[in-house]
Amino acid sequence: MQTFAAIDIGSNSCRLKIARVVQHQLKVLHEDREVTRLGGSVFETGLVSPESMAATLDALKRFYRATQLHGADKVRAVATAAMRDARNARAFLAWVRDETGWDVEIISGLEEGRLIHRGIMSNEPGTAGRCLLIDVGGGSCEISLSERKRIKETVSVPLGAVRLTEEFLQSDPPSKEDIARLKQFIARELRKAERRVHPVEVQTVIATSGTAAALSEAGKSLVSKQRAREATGKSDSLTPTQHVRKLTEKLTKMTNDERTSVQGVGPRRSEIIVAGAQVFAELLEAYRLPGFRYSSMGLRDGILAQMLAEQDPRATAHQQFERDRWESVLETCRKYGVDPRQAEPVRQHAVQLFRDLDPVHRLPPEYLTWLETAAMLRDIGKFMNYQGYHRHAQYIIANSEMFGFTPAQRVITSAVARYLGKSRPEPTGRTMRQVPPEEHEHVRRAVVLLRLAVALNQDRASDVLRVKVRVYPKQVLLEISPGPTGAALELWSLRKEAVYFREVFRRDLFVTLV
């Protein structure tokens, strides 16, 4: 049974969740959380302060010991808004790697929203309809629209509770002028968000993170359950919009010491709860939503769900994950003017070569996905300029938002798509310097397979050629069945690849027509 660990290095707190795979489902073994306020100095100065670094590293060391104790087979650590903004983020994450061995990913706001969505949809009941998901974190707010458990749209706006507190709330309690400026900023960002996410006919509103938890708990203490039932006609799990506004106004008038004593808020949350509450109140009112239901699920659960989906083909989430990931590839094709139908024959041949030449290339199984993706996206660089389009394709793939692909996976995929012209992957080249050294040989081998697949599809007007692969100890034979217009160009193109094939695989490549 595999054990996974997910770590969320947020702007306000660091969180850990460890789970074991039991009968193709996740069973939580351990959770931990530490408020480190990593984003506090970032949103003020643009740099992570030494104090925040030290506090965060102490928490991560504790998390590391927990992963060792529970025998985690795979650990994925991600950082969010504070690390996206910090000028010294790379230096800090290098320090984390030296102390823990973890390569922390800085994920985008959109990827953060997608992972939160996956975590909720994998664990929360009552999410089959049209749902709006709200996550107000320390540095950003992710708003996602989901329908039938599939994400329709997501947007990330700079409305995190720590960020807004540092920027707008200078006194305790906040002045009317500060609150007015804060509301104006929130309204402006929400108008931008509404252009992307249209919360019409939403059946369920689910909120996650510490701010939502505090508002949900505090609402129970400040508003009677009976009044909540009478006002909404729904269960007590819903925190109505009018009660969020009432609670927000009360918290805004309190001092920090007074807010600390409010049920569900506590000493650390009290410092940032006013900004977070204002975001929720303004959002619910602007979008005319009845209220929200709090969920304890979040980013860590999405990370764990994705790890399970990637590693266990028999898991319920696996097929959905694969469908969503492939739809993201197709959407990227359409965005940059690539017809998926024209790219499909290359993908088919790449898949066949990957499988038939397995005794030769010995690539890890996950490289089949990277190879398929590179086959579909290899021409997107033409969107920028036909000249040098392989270089442009590499840049677009590496920097595009594609669901289900980590930054490292996008870099590998982009490298496979990059070397289809005259250039070859060299360790000192600009592209290969971004690829982890341990993946260099894998990339070289995948590049050869994709070059062969492209060579098999030189004449797009002809039918897809059939190819039979024969593997011998010292050579590989490709037997080509010509299409209606012949296969002379493909034959010539394949034979040109024989030299590089020999260089990479130490076997001769022969091509013949049958």
Protein Blocks (a to p, Z undefined) as FASTA:
>chain_A
ZZdddddddfkbccddddddeehiacdfbdcdddehlmmmmmmnopacfklmmmmmmmmm
mmmmmmmmnopabdcddddfklmmpmklmmmmmmmmmmnopacddddfklmmmmmmmmmm
mmpghilbccddddddfkbccddddeehiafbdcdddfbfklmmmmmmmbdcddfklmmm
mmmmmmmmmmmmmmmmccehiabdcdedjklmmmmmmmmmmpcfklmmmmnopafkbccf
klmmmmmmmmmmpcfklmmmpghkammlmmmmmmmmmmmmmmmmmnopabdcddfbdfkl
mmmmmmmmmmmmkbmklmmmmmmmmmmmmmmmmmnopafklmmmmmmmmmmmmmmmmmmn
opafklmmmmmmmmmmmmmmmmmomghplmmmmmmmmmpccehiafklmmmmmmmmmmmm
lbccdfkbmklmmpcfklmmmmmmmmmmmmmmmmmmmblmbccddddddddfkbccdddd
ddfkojmlmmmmmmmmmmmmmmmnopacddddZZ
